[in-house]
Amino acid sequence: MGKYQYNYATIYWIITMPNKTLNLNDIETFLRNFAAARDWQQFHSPKNLVMALSGEAGELSELFQWLSEDQSWLKDDTETKKKVANELADILQYIVRISDLLSIDLNDALWKKLRRNEEKYPVELSKGTAKKYTEF
């Protein structure tokens, strides 16, 4: 065999990734296969993945820690923007993997949460304020 060995998930990813839109089912399948090929399921308990997710969120926070409000928009900072994109991707991977392991339909959960937020934060009460819904 050559220098590189690919499993089916990697081949699928290589073939389908260019200009691919976000599809949670595809990502879920890829991550499941990625972990299985490396025998990492033994380490992927919900607890461990949540702890790893927390670490990645900390790494994202670190990128913004000492920036001013204006600097945080990363207008001309392409290097930091690449790092932020990388950390966001790490966070999303953990979220998708956790939801897969716990059989949570992430698409359904997100849309339900968005609808609840619309109810808790009606435009007429929340427009232009950072108050929590319990303070209206």
C-alpha positions in Angstrom: 0.0 0.0 0.0 1.2 3.6 -0.6 2.2 6.2 1.8 -1.4 7.3 2.5 -4.2 5.0 3.6 -7.8 6.3 3.4 -10.9 4.8 4.8 -14.3 5.2 3.1 -15.2 8.2 5.3 -12.1 10.0 4.2 -12.6 9.2 0.6 -16.2 10.4 0.8 -15.0 13.6 2.4 -12.3 14.2 -0.2 -14.8 13.7 -3.0 -17.7 15.7 -1.6 -16.2 18.6 0.4 -15.4 21.3 -2.2 -18.1 24.0 -1.8 -20.2 21.7 0.4 -22.8 23.3 2.6 -23.2 22.3 6.2 -25.2 19.1 6.5 -25.3 17.8 10.1 -26.1 14.2 9.0 -23.0 14.1 6.8 -20.9 15.5 9.5 -22.3 13.1 12.1 -21.6 10.1 9.8 -18.1 11.4 9.0 -17.3 11.9 12.7 -18.7 8.5 13.7 -16.6 6.8 11.0 -13.5 8.9 11.9 -13.8 7.8 15.6 -14.5 4.1 14.7 -11.5 3.9 12.3 -9.2 5.0 15.1 -11.0 2.9 17.9 -11.8 6.2 19.7 -15.3 5.3 20.7 -13.9 4.0 24.0 -12.9 7.6 24.8 -15.9 9.3 23.4 -18.3 9.3 26.4 -20.6 12.3 26.6 -18.7 13.4 29.7 -15.3 13.3 28.0 -16.6 15.1 24.9 -18.3 17.8 26.9 -15.0 18.4 28.8 -13.2 18.6 25.4 -15.9 21.0 24.1 -15.3 23.2 27.2 -11.6 23.2 26.4 -12.2 24.3 22.8 -14.5 27.1 24.0 -11.7 28.3 26.2 -9.3 28.3 23.3 -11.8 30.4 21.3 -12.2 32.8 24.3 -8.5 33.1 24.5 -8.3 34.5 21.0 -10.6 37.4 22.0 -9.4 37.8 25.6 -7.5 41.1 25.4 -9.0 42.6 22.3 -11.0 45.8 22.4 -14.6 45.7 21.2 -13.4 47.2 17.8 -10.5 44.7 17.4 -12.9 41.8 18.1 -14.5 42.3 14.7 -11.1 41.1 13.2 -11.6 43.4 10.2 -8.0 43.2 8.9 -6.8 40.3 11.0 -6.9 37.3 8.7 -4.5 35.3 10.8 -6.7 35.5 13.9 -9.8 34.9 11.8 -8.3 31.6 10.6 -7.7 30.6 14.2 -11.2 31.5 15.2 -12.6 29.5 12.2 -10.5 26.5 13.4 -11.8 26.8 17.0 -15.4 27.2 15.8 -15.0 24.0 13.7 -13.6 22.1 16.7 -16.6 23.2 18.8 -19.1 22.3 16.2 -17.5 18.8 15.8 -17.9 18.2 19.5 -21.5 19.4 19.5 -22.4 17.2 16.6 -20.6 14.2 18.1 -22.3 14.6 21.5 -25.7 14.9 19.9 -25.0 11.8 17.9 -24.0 9.7 20.9 -27.0 10.9 22.9 -29.4 10.4 19.9 -30.4 14.1 20.0 -31.7 15.5 16.7 -29.7 18.6 16.7 -31.6 20.2 13.8 -34.9 19.7 15.7 -33.4 20.9 19.0 -32.0 24.0 17.5 -35.3 25.0 15.7 -37.3 24.4 18.9 -34.8 26.6 20.8 -35.1 29.3 18.2 -38.9 29.3 18.5 -38.7 29.4 22.3 -36.3 32.4 22.0 -38.8 34.2 19.8 -41.5 33.7 22.4 -39.2 34.8 25.3 -37.9 37.8 23.5 -40.7 39.4 21.5 -39.5 42.3 19.4 -41.7 44.9 21.1 -40.1 44.1 24.5 -36.5 43.2 23.6 -35.6 45.5 20.8 -32.5 47.6 21.7 -32.0 46.1 25.1 -29.7 43.4 26.5 -32.1 42.6 29.4 -32.9 38.9 30.1 -36.5 37.9 29.4 -37.2 37.6 33.1 -36.5 41.4 33.5 -39.2 42.5 31.0 
